[in-house]
Amino acid sequence: MNKLFNNVIGKNWFTKVLSLAFALLLFSYAYDPNESSTDVNVPSDSETAIIEDVPVTVYYDTENVVVTGIPKTVTVTLKGPTVHIQQAKLKKDFEVYVNLANAELGSKTVPLLIKDLSDKIKATIDPETIKVTVKEKVTQEFTVEAEYSNNSIEKGYAAGTPKVEPKTVKITGAKEDIEKIAYVKANVNLDGNTNETVSQQAKVSVLDSSLNKLNVQVEPETVQVNIPVKRTSKTVPINIVEQGTPPANITIDSITLDKKEATISGPEDVLKEVESTRVEVDLSKIQKDEELTLPVIISNGVTAVDPELVTVKVKVTVAEEQLDTDTDEDEQGDQDSEEAAAAENIETKTLSSVPITVQGLNSDLKATIDNPKSSSTSLRISGEENRIRDLSVSDFNLYLDLTGMDDGKHEVPIKVDGPEDIDWELAIDTASVSITNKEA
């Protein structure tokens, strides 16, 4: 019996039948047609992934050349086993690069390469190749100039010379770009109506002659800029400008101002050219002694004046009309007496624009009359009617005695030479004089 059992079990067909029976048993145990099935997702063996914005590294001789044409990022497509793809996407420890270590100067098309990636993954780079230019590298120092808008400076104020620290920067780039440099500017942004000193960090811009920005490196990239802003003003005399002719019966005795000087404000270059302001007096409308309020007139470019208005006093003499007389003897006698007295009457008139000269000045010096700017003034003269009538400007000599005076500014009395039998009165008694060396 035992022998028969061993013979049956030892047969090959018996083993196959037994295996099939066990398989059917297991299937019947696992399969239940009344039980709902559950789908199980099994990862695929391979996968494709697209990774964007992968940075590009370039290897080249950084000391002697510069390279242009390198894209900042590229797109990489990876294909391979899922486990490797997932790891590459997570770590991103691979590198896209361009090898220009031994590249010659000039333009060329080179491939983009990838490294530090599993050899089980196939990578495709978009773009596959790029056109680059290798240029000779140059470093030079340039002076930086501050740039700002004068329109941002408040009226009545002016910007002084800006101070830039550091004054120079090192600019590195391709030789041909360095040779194109026309402007190195530190751009300062000012608020409108700036009226005080500005201190600001400003970025340096490098431009060619057409104001195109050049692709260069600047060290340092920013500089400190200080722009002094101050009010610009100057004190100048107020001149009286006579306009029109007074009526026939009116003689202008004097014209005086309550203020002789004004303070003007404006750009520095304008103030250098302005020596005075003026008040215009229309004599044709004067009928009697007048006190007028008139504006101070300024030159173009002057932004402000103080005072804006001044008081002008005009003193006149009004000629009396001759009265008709009767022809009877008594009245005729009175008339003869009045005519005799008229010969001794005192008459007054004003001579305008009488020139003022200088005397006694050392030959090594020169003098400039600052006030009155016209180097002339009015002279009121009084005397017998028949003498006054014939006198003119040429009969009088107005001068300043500068004997013994040194260089500097001086207030000097105005002296008058004229006929002995005539009284006179100056509109102004003193003049302002600047004395300088002729060699200066």
Secondary structure by P-SEA (a helix, b strand, c coil): caaaaaaaaacaaaaaaaaaaaaaaaaaaaccccbbbbbbbbbcccbbbbbcbbbbbbbcccccccccccccbbbbbbbccaaaaaaaaacccccccccccccccbbbbbbbbbccccccbbbbccccbbbbbbbbbbbbbbbbbbbbbcccccccccccbbbbcccbbbbbccaaaaaacccccbbbbbccccccbbbbbbbbbbbccccccccccccccbbbbbbbbbbbbbbbbbbbbbccccccccccccccccccbbbbbccaaaaaaccbbbbbbccccccccbbbbbbbccccccccccccbbbbbbbbbbbbcbbbbbccaaaaaaaaaaaaaaaabbbbbbbcccccccccccccbbbbbccccccbbbbbbbccaaaaaacccccbbbbbbcccccccccbbbbbbbccccccccccccbbbbbbbbccc
